[in-house]
Amino acid sequence: MLIAGLILISVIILTIFLLRIKNTYVVATILTVTIFSTIVICFTKPTMHKQFSINIINYLINFNTDGSITTTKQITTTKMQEGNR
């Protein structure tokens, strides 16, 4: 939705700029192309170019009653694939 808002703001700025041009056919053509491309960008499904995974590594440190220290390594993996979006 942020992209759609930014595109809408740019269309408004472009419209204000184009109102200074006296040729109405040029203004109508540019606004039509801009609005059409905005609709296409907002409603097409973008494809992910590369799938990725995230590894979270946690080291847990335990202090035992006898004064020794025990460490535990925990790895959590999250994979982003085509169906997860």
VOGU-3710 file (C-alpha; in Angstrom, 3 decimals, decimal comma):
1> mliaglilis> 0,000/0,000/0,000  2,940/2,321/0,558  3,964/1,972/-3,072  0,432/2,791/-4,226  0,432/5,929/-2,057  3,781/7,069/-3,437  2,598/6,483/-6,990  -0,598/8,453/-6,281  1,436/11,383/-4,958  3,660/11,299/-8,039
11> viiltifllr> 0,563/11,273/-10,288  -0,781/14,347/-8,497  2,543/16,173/-8,877  2,692/15,160/-12,545  -0,853/16,426/-13,073  -0,004/19,811/-11,562  3,078/20,011/-13,777  1,144/19,011/-16,895  -1,612/21,560/-16,331  0,884/24,203/-17,427
21> ikntyvvati> 1,103/22,572/-20,875  -1,540/23,946/-23,259  -1,819/20,826/-25,468  -4,644/18,777/-23,929  -3,964/15,680/-26,052  -0,444/15,377/-24,657  -1,697/15,839/-21,088  -4,500/13,295/-21,536  -2,132/10,737/-23,089  0,504/11,064/-20,362
31> ltvtifstiv> -2,091/10,874/-17,560  -3,760/7,836/-19,149  -0,450/5,996/-19,462  0,496/6,934/-15,887  -2,828/5,789/-14,407  -2,786/2,552/-16,428  0,765/1,723/-15,365  -0,154/2,498/-11,732  -3,027/0,022/-11,874  -0,819/-2,621/-13,495
41> icftkptmhk> 1,922/-2,190/-10,861  -0,544/-2,339/-7,957  -2,433/-5,434/-9,097  0,223/-7,652/-10,648  1,745/-10,334/-8,480  5,478/-9,714/-8,108  7,659/-12,786/-8,383  10,398/-13,483/-5,912  13,711/-13,544/-7,704  15,535/-15,586/-5,083
51> qfsiniinyl> 14,336/-17,725/-2,213  16,150/-17,327/1,078  16,465/-18,737/4,565  17,167/-17,133/7,937  19,223/-18,862/10,629  18,909/-17,678/14,226  21,639/-19,026/16,490  21,121/-18,859/20,263  23,808/-19,740/22,789  22,414/-20,596/26,208
61> infntdgsit> 24,819/-20,401/29,137  23,971/-22,329/32,299  25,840/-21,820/35,553  25,733/-25,056/37,500  25,705/-25,283/41,301  29,186/-26,815/41,346  30,634/-23,752/39,558  30,914/-25,251/36,113  29,440/-23,643/33,035  27,398/-25,475/30,403
71> ttkqitttkm> 26,666/-23,939/27,003  23,925/-25,027/24,618  23,702/-24,025/20,975  20,225/-23,761/19,447  19,642/-23,046/15,726  16,247/-21,972/14,356  15,882/-21,970/10,553  13,137/-20,137/8,667  12,890/-20,750/4,928  10,978/-18,406/2,641
81> qegnr> 9,586/-20,312/-0,292  7,081/-19,571/-3,057  4,006/-20,745/-1,107  4,835/-18,854/2,135  4,102/-15,365/0,856
//
